[in-house]
């Protein structure tokens, strides 16, 4: 595991928002504050997902596997008898 993998993993970990929603439910009795907290958590989760995809594409290029098919047609034709 390299630093690149760790950075992408850290960003993607921001998607886990279930516990934050549970804590907000317990912490706020005012419906407006609860709605604001939920909106903030869901927005941050969405931002983390988008950043995880973008940073993952930039920092983690696709690995080329020796002998792997380059397209679906090539993979399908390799199984013909």
C-alpha positions in Angstrom: 0.0 0.0 0.0 1.4 3.3 -1.0 0.7 6.9 0.1 -1.5 7.3 -3.0 -3.7 4.4 -1.8 -3.9 5.8 1.7 -5.0 9.3 0.4 -7.8 7.8 -1.8 -8.9 5.6 1.0 -9.1 8.5 3.4 -11.2 10.5 1.0 -13.6 7.6 0.3 -13.9 7.0 4.1 -15.8 10.4 4.2 -18.7 8.7 2.6 -19.6 6.8 5.8 -22.3 9.1 7.3 -24.7 6.7 9.0 -23.2 7.3 12.5 -23.2 11.1 12.0 -26.9 11.0 11.2 -27.6 8.9 14.3 -25.7 11.3 16.5 -27.4 14.3 15.0 -30.8 12.7 15.7 -29.8 12.3 19.4 -28.2 15.8 19.7 -30.7 18.1 18.2 -34.3 18.5 19.4 -35.1 21.5 17.2 -36.4 20.2 13.8 -34.6 23.1 12.0 -31.2 22.3 13.5 -31.7 18.6 12.9 -32.6 19.3 9.2 -29.5 21.5 8.9 -27.3 18.8 10.4 -28.7 16.1 8.1 -28.2 18.3 5.1 -24.7 19.1 6.1 -23.8 15.4 6.6 -25.4 14.3 3.3 -23.7 17.2 1.4 -20.3 16.3 2.9 -20.9 12.6 2.0 -21.6 13.5 -1.6 -18.6 15.8 -1.8 -16.4 13.0 -0.4 -17.8 10.5 -3.0 -17.1 12.8 -5.9 -13.7 13.7 -4.6 -12.9 10.0 -4.1 -13.8 9.3 -7.7 -11.8 12.2 -9.0 -8.7 11.7 -6.8 -8.9 7.9 -7.4 -8.8 8.4 -11.2 -5.9 10.8 -10.9 -3.7 9.0 -8.4 -4.5 5.4 -9.2 -4.1 4.7 -12.9 -5.7 1.5 -14.1 -3.3 -1.5 -13.8 -2.6 -3.4 -17.0 -2.7 -7.2 -16.4 -0.6 -9.3 -18.7 -2.8 -11.5 -20.9 -6.0 -9.7 -20.1 -8.5 -8.8 -22.9 -8.5 -5.2 -24.0 -12.2 -5.1 -24.9 -15.3 -7.1 -24.4 -15.2 -8.4 -28.0 -11.6 -9.7 -27.5 -12.7 -11.4 -24.2 -15.7 -13.0 -25.9 -13.8 -14.2 -28.9 -11.1 -15.8 -26.7 -13.7 -18.3 -25.4 -14.8 -19.6 -28.7 -13.9 -23.1 -29.6 
